[in-house]
Each structure stands twice: as structure tokens, then as C-alpha cells.
Amino acid sequence: MVTHPAVLARLVQEYERESEFHAAGRHGPVRQRLEDVVYTLCVSTGTRDIDATPAVARERLRTEWLGGADGLQAVAGTV
């Protein structure tokens, strides 16, 4: 299964947002949403290492699908 770049970019954005909320001390539903996004990223990237999954997703966006960091900006800006 290959996840569409726009979907993967949206998941990375959600991960970053929920991580910020969690770090700011917001828990409960935020923690559950963060866990859900991480799980979806794991499935989408085929990784099992929860801590490494966001980096794997970013790298996949950067190298395999979009041809560089500028591509991530372009896709992320359209989602």
C-alpha cells in the first residue's frame, strides 16, 4: 500500500499539531488523537517504531514522492 502524498503530508501536520498540544499540557482527547495519528502514520509508512514513524513519513515525502523539501511545502500548503 502506498499512501498518497497529500494524505501523508496532512497526517504529518496533524502529528506536529497534536504533539504541540500534548507538550503544552493538554491531555485526554489530545493524547488519544496523537496516538491515533501515530498509529495511522505507522500503517501508512509500514513502520513499527512509533518514535521513528514521523521522521520516516517526512523522509518519504521528501525523497520518494516529492523530490525534495520544497515538494513537502507545496503539498502541505494545498491540504
C-alpha positions in Angstrom: 0.0 0.0 0.0 1.3 3.4 -0.9 -0.3 6.4 0.8 -1.0 9.5 -1.4 1.5 12.3 -0.6 -1.3 14.8 0.3 -2.7 12.4 2.8 0.7 11.7 4.3 1.5 15.4 4.5 -1.8 16.0 6.3 -1.0 13.3 8.8 2.4 14.8 9.5 0.8 18.2 10.0 -1.7 16.6 12.4 1.1 14.8 14.2 3.0 18.1 14.7 -0.1 20.0 15.9 -1.2 17.3 18.3 2.4 16.9 19.6 2.5 20.7 20.4 -0.9 20.5 22.2 0.4 17.5 24.2 3.6 19.2 25.1 1.6 22.3 26.2 0.0 20.1 28.9 -3.3 19.3 27.1 -4.1 15.7 27.7 -7.2 13.5 27.5 -8.6 13.7 24.0 -5.4 15.3 22.7 -3.4 12.3 23.8 -5.9 9.9 22.2 -5.8 11.9 18.9 -2.0 11.9 19.0 -2.0 8.1 19.4 -4.5 7.7 16.6 -2.4 9.8 14.2 0.8 8.0 15.1 -0.9 4.6 14.5 -2.2 5.8 11.2 1.3 7.1 10.3 2.7 3.6 11.2 0.3 1.9 9.0 0.8 4.4 6.2 4.6 4.1 6.2 4.8 0.4 7.1 6.9 1.2 10.2 6.6 -0.4 13.7 8.8 2.0 15.6 6.4 4.6 17.0 9.2 7.1 17.8 10.7 6.9 14.3 7.5 6.9 12.3 7.1 10.7 11.9 10.7 11.0 10.6 10.1 8.1 8.2 7.0 9.9 6.9 8.8 13.2 6.4 11.7 11.4 4.7 9.3 9.5 2.4 7.6 12.7 1.4 10.9 14.5 0.9 12.7 11.8 -1.2 10.4 9.3 -2.7 7.3 11.2 -3.8 8.0 14.9 -3.9 11.6 15.2 -4.9 12.8 17.4 -2.2 11.8 19.5 0.8 10.2 22.1 -1.5 7.7 19.5 -2.6 6.6 18.9 1.0 5.9 22.6 1.3 3.9 22.6 -1.9 1.7 19.6 -0.9 1.3 20.7 2.7 0.2 24.1 1.6 -2.6 22.7 -0.6 -4.1 20.4 2.1 
